Amino acid sequence: MEVQGSLNLVGYGLSAIGGGVGVGLVFAAYINGVARQPEAQRVLQPIAFLGLALTEALAILGLVFAFVIGA
């Protein structure tokens, strides 16, 4: 029995872990910055959402590559 593309999905699983860690680091830095200077929330919030979007875009790109290479 031959399984095609299973190694690609394992690679995507590992990249999804990286995306989760990246989102955690982005929001940990955001919470730390707001806790230190609450008046900077308006400046830090868009930066945190931009970091979230870029981190998740890389995770979605990993999913796309896993399916494209596996085909």
LUMBAVEX-969604 format. One record per residue (C-alpha): residue in three letters; x, y, z. Coordinates in Angstrom, 3 decimals, decimal comma, padded with zeros to 6 digits. Layout:
% residues N
[site ALA; [X; Y; Z]]
...
//
This chain:
% residues 71
[site MET; [000,000; 000,000; 000,000]]
[site GLU; [001,481; 003,301; -001,099]]
[site VAL; [000,558; 006,636; 000,470]]
[site GLN; [001,159; 009,724; -001,654]]
[site GLY; [001,740; 013,162; -000,169]]
[site SER; [001,659; 012,246; 003,500]]
[site LEU; [005,081; 013,792; 004,084]]
[site ASN; [003,795; 017,104; 002,690]]
[site LEU; [001,000; 017,142; 005,239]]
[site VAL; [003,450; 016,407; 008,048]]
[site GLY; [005,462; 019,402; 006,869]]
[site TYR; [002,348; 021,544; 006,913]]
[site GLY; [001,569; 020,390; 010,442]]
[site LEU; [005,001; 021,524; 011,560]]
[site SER; [004,563; 024,891; 009,828]]
[site ALA; [001,188; 025,330; 011,538]]
[site ILE; [002,935; 024,966; 014,888]]
[site GLY; [005,277; 027,756; 013,819]]
[site GLY; [002,310; 029,964; 012,934]]
[site GLY; [000,746; 029,342; 016,337]]
[site VAL; [003,960; 030,246; 018,108]]
[site GLY; [004,271; 033,382; 015,968]]
[site VAL; [000,755; 034,567; 016,830]]
[site GLY; [001,452; 033,927; 020,495]]
[site LEU; [004,625; 036,008; 020,365]]
[site VAL; [002,895; 038,870; 018,548]]
[site PHE; [000,103; 039,148; 021,099]]
[site ALA; [002,435; 038,591; 024,058]]
[site ALA; [004,445; 041,602; 022,895]]
[site TYR; [001,247; 043,595; 022,366]]
[site ILE; [-000,089; 042,810; 025,837]]
[site ASN; [003,279; 043,575; 027,387]]
[site GLY; [003,465; 046,929; 025,596]]
[site VAL; [-000,070; 047,945; 026,595]]
[site ALA; [000,545; 046,864; 030,185]]
[site ARG; [003,610; 049,100; 030,345]]
[site GLN; [002,053; 052,084; 028,551]]
[site PRO; [-001,754; 051,945; 028,306]]
[site GLU; [-001,874; 055,192; 026,335]]
[site ALA; [000,051; 053,519; 023,487]]
[site GLN; [-002,784; 051,079; 022,763]]
[site ARG; [-004,004; 053,017; 019,725]]
[site VAL; [-000,548; 052,807; 018,162]]
[site LEU; [000,193; 049,192; 019,083]]
[site GLN; [-003,151; 047,611; 018,149]]
[site PRO; [-002,900; 048,037; 014,338]]
[site ILE; [000,692; 046,803; 014,453]]
[site ALA; [-000,421; 043,704; 016,375]]
[site PHE; [-003,183; 042,969; 013,857]]
[site LEU; [-000,737; 043,428; 010,979]]
[site GLY; [001,636; 040,963; 012,641]]
[site LEU; [-001,256; 038,533; 013,098]]
[site ALA; [-002,234; 038,829; 009,435]]
[site LEU; [001,307; 038,296; 008,165]]
[site THR; [001,890; 035,315; 010,442]]
[site GLU; [-001,360; 033,656; 009,400]]
[site ALA; [-000,653; 034,401; 005,734]]
[site LEU; [002,581; 032,439; 006,006]]
[site ALA; [000,724; 029,510; 007,583]]
[site ILE; [-001,876; 029,556; 004,775]]
[site LEU; [000,931; 029,755; 002,215]]
[site GLY; [002,422; 026,620; 003,793]]
[site LEU; [-000,932; 024,864; 003,361]]
[site VAL; [-001,091; 025,865; -000,297]]
[site PHE; [002,447; 024,620; -000,919]]
[site ALA; [001,657; 021,322; 000,812]]
[site PHE; [-001,202; 020,682; -001,611]]
[site VAL; [000,561; 022,003; -004,712]]
[site ILE; [003,722; 019,979; -004,153]]
[site GLY; [001,712; 016,925; -003,162]]
[site ALA; [-000,319; 016,929; -006,387]]
//
